């Protein structure tokens, strides 16, 4: 039996997902080609979720080899992999999870990525890049109208940013005891434009005081590569946020000391959220991240800010 171009083997493998979101959504995933930039611990988690969901092709970009620290940070590499290509090790393990997904590699450095390369994918997800690199990739995606996600983890904290350009999707609602679909859309900004907008100017004073301290802290390390208390307070000022109201000395010290640590429980949560949102975007179902999500594992807070 075949349906929507899927054979009986695929239908059996994805049965639970098809029951959840339907043949049309699973077919859209099957037709998708996604570029995942950098073989980081976070990208390992995202890749696992995308492959298990049954996307058509996942292309992994990285130029580095496995180092000793990677064995402790990444669950897809082992001691015997030290010195080998990160991508080749990752692809080898991902094949075991779902042989129906095509896996490919790209060894072009981020600085040399071109619009023609990016345009051959339906979506780009970038992890753990420098701010300028995120902006470059986002700009390339914008040039060819491709959805873009940026995400990083810093110790107990992390973020996910979505620029889906102009995204149309449907949500399912119950009206008079009947399930109906409602068509909606969202128009988003590129990361550089969005993060230059002072969050404090968009919020009422009462809500501005409730912004998690992780917000200015993440922006400090992302935009300025600094995690010290003074830099975080400076970002508060730039974002028109009251540093005395949202940060304390304990947080400032902890963030500065632990921001370079890769903690798998946090990575699992952030990777799961990014992958699920990417799957929803591809299948054009459910509200997307619109457009900056901040995660604070210390307080279990995960607000989304529309910038």
SVG drawing of the C-alpha trace seen along z (x, -y; Angstrom):
<svg xmlns="http://www.w3.org/2000/svg" viewBox="-22 -52 65 54">
<polyline fill="none" stroke="black" stroke-width="0.4" points="0.0,0.0 1.2,-3.5 -0.2,-6.8 1.3,-10.3 4.3,-8.6 5.1,-6.6 5.5,-2.9 4.2,-0.3 7.5,-0.3 7.4,-4.1 3.8,-4.0 4.5,-1.4 7.5,-3.2 5.8,-6.5 2.4,-5.2 2.2,-7.0 3.2,-10.3 0.8,-10.0 -2.0,-9.4 -0.9,-12.5 -0.4,-15.0 -1.6,-13.3 -0.3,-12.1 0.1,-15.6 2.4,-16.7 4.5,-13.5 4.7,-13.8 6.0,-17.4 8.7,-16.2 9.6,-13.4 10.1,-16.0 12.2,-18.4 16.0,-19.0 17.5,-20.6 21.0,-22.0 22.2,-21.7 25.3,-23.9 28.0,-22.8 28.3,-19.4 27.8,-20.7 26.2,-18.8 23.1,-20.8 23.0,-19.9 23.4,-16.2 20.1,-16.5 18.4,-18.4 19.7,-15.9 18.5,-12.9 14.9,-14.3 14.8,-15.3 16.0,-11.9 13.6,-10.0 10.7,-12.2 11.5,-11.2 12.7,-14.3 13.8,-13.6 17.4,-14.7 19.6,-16.1 22.9,-17.7 25.5,-18.3 28.0,-21.1 31.3,-21.2 35.0,-21.3 36.4,-20.0 37.6,-16.7 36.6,-14.9 38.6,-16.0 38.9,-14.5 36.4,-16.9 33.8,-15.9 33.7,-12.4 32.3,-13.9 30.0,-16.5 28.5,-14.5 26.6,-11.2 27.3,-10.3 31.1,-10.1 33.4,-7.7 37.0,-7.5 37.9,-5.7 36.5,-8.6 39.2,-11.1 40.9,-12.5 38.1,-11.5 35.7,-13.9 32.9,-15.0 30.4,-14.8 31.4,-11.3 31.0,-10.0 27.6,-11.7 26.3,-10.4 27.4,-6.9 25.3,-6.9 22.3,-8.7 22.0,-6.0 21.3,-3.5 18.4,-5.5 16.5,-5.8 18.0,-4.3 15.2,-5.9 16.6,-9.4 19.2,-10.5 22.3,-11.9 24.9,-14.1 27.8,-16.3 29.1,-19.8 32.7,-20.8 32.4,-24.4 33.3,-26.8 30.5,-29.1 32.4,-32.1 32.4,-30.6 28.7,-29.6 27.0,-31.1 23.4,-31.9 23.4,-29.1 24.3,-26.5 21.7,-27.7 19.0,-27.9 19.3,-24.2 17.8,-23.5 14.2,-24.1 15.5,-25.2 18.7,-26.1 19.4,-25.5 22.6,-26.9 23.9,-26.1 26.7,-27.5 28.0,-30.1 29.4,-33.5 26.9,-36.4 28.4,-37.6 28.2,-34.0 24.5,-33.8 23.8,-37.1 25.6,-36.0 23.7,-32.7 20.4,-34.5 21.2,-37.0 21.8,-34.3 18.6,-32.6 16.7,-35.9 18.2,-36.3 16.6,-33.1 13.6,-33.1 14.6,-30.2 13.4,-29.6 16.3,-30.1 16.8,-29.0 19.6,-30.0 20.2,-28.3 22.9,-28.0 23.3,-26.6 25.3,-28.3 25.5,-26.2 22.0,-26.2 20.7,-28.6 20.0,-28.8 18.0,-30.4 16.3,-29.7 15.6,-32.3 13.4,-31.8 13.3,-33.9 10.7,-32.1 10.4,-35.3 6.7,-35.1 5.3,-31.9 1.8,-30.5 0.4,-27.7 -2.7,-26.2 -3.9,-25.4 -6.6,-23.0 -9.5,-24.3 -12.7,-22.9 -15.8,-24.8 -19.2,-23.5 -17.7,-20.2 -16.1,-19.9 -12.4,-20.1 -11.7,-22.8 -8.5,-24.2 -7.7,-27.9 -5.2,-29.5 -2.8,-32.0 0.5,-33.7 3.5,-35.2 6.1,-37.7 9.4,-37.8 12.6,-39.8 16.2,-38.7 18.3,-38.2 20.4,-41.3 17.4,-43.6 15.5,-41.8 18.2,-41.8 18.9,-45.5 15.4,-46.3 15.4,-47.2 13.1,-44.7 12.3,-47.2 10.8,-49.5 8.2,-46.9 7.1,-45.8 5.0,-47.5 7.1,-48.4 5.5,-45.6 6.4,-43.0 9.9,-44.4 10.8,-43.7 9.9,-40.1 12.3,-39.5 14.6,-36.6 18.2,-37.5 19.1,-35.0 17.9,-37.4 20.6,-40.1 23.2,-37.5 22.7,-35.5 22.7,-38.6 26.0,-39.6 27.8,-36.4 26.1,-36.1 26.7,-39.7 29.9,-40.6 31.3,-37.2 31.4,-38.3 29.8,-36.8 31.2,-39.0 28.8,-41.0 29.6,-44.4 28.9,-43.3 25.6,-41.8 24.6,-45.1 25.7,-47.0 23.3,-44.9 20.5,-45.6 21.1,-49.3 21.1,-48.8 17.9,-46.8 16.3,-49.5 15.9,-47.0 16.5,-47.7 19.5,-45.6 18.7,-46.1 15.2,-44.5 16.1,-41.5 19.6,-40.4 21.4,-39.7 25.0,-39.1 24.4,-35.3 23.1,-35.0 25.9,-37.1 28.5,-35.0 27.0,-31.7 26.4,-32.7 30.0,-33.9 31.4,-30.7 29.2,-28.2 28.3,-29.7 30.9,-27.5 29.6,-24.3 27.6,-21.9 24.9,-20.3 23.0,-17.5 19.6,-17.9 19.5,-21.6 20.7,-20.6 18.0,-17.9 15.2,-20.4 16.5,-23.1 17.3,-20.6 13.8,-19.1 12.1,-22.5 14.1,-23.6 13.6,-20.3 9.8,-20.2 9.4,-23.8 11.3,-23.1 9.1,-20.1 6.0,-22.2 7.3,-24.8 8.1,-22.3 4.6,-20.8 3.1,-24.3 1.2,-23.3 1.0,-25.0 2.3,-28.4 6.0,-28.8 8.5,-30.4 7.8,-34.1 10.5,-34.9 13.0,-34.6 12.7,-31.9 14.9,-32.1 15.3,-29.0 16.5,-29.2 16.9,-25.8 17.6,-27.3 14.0,-28.6 12.4,-26.5 11.3,-29.7 11.0,-29.7 9.4,-33.0 9.0,-33.9 9.5,-37.5 8.2,-38.9 10.9,-41.3"/>
</svg>
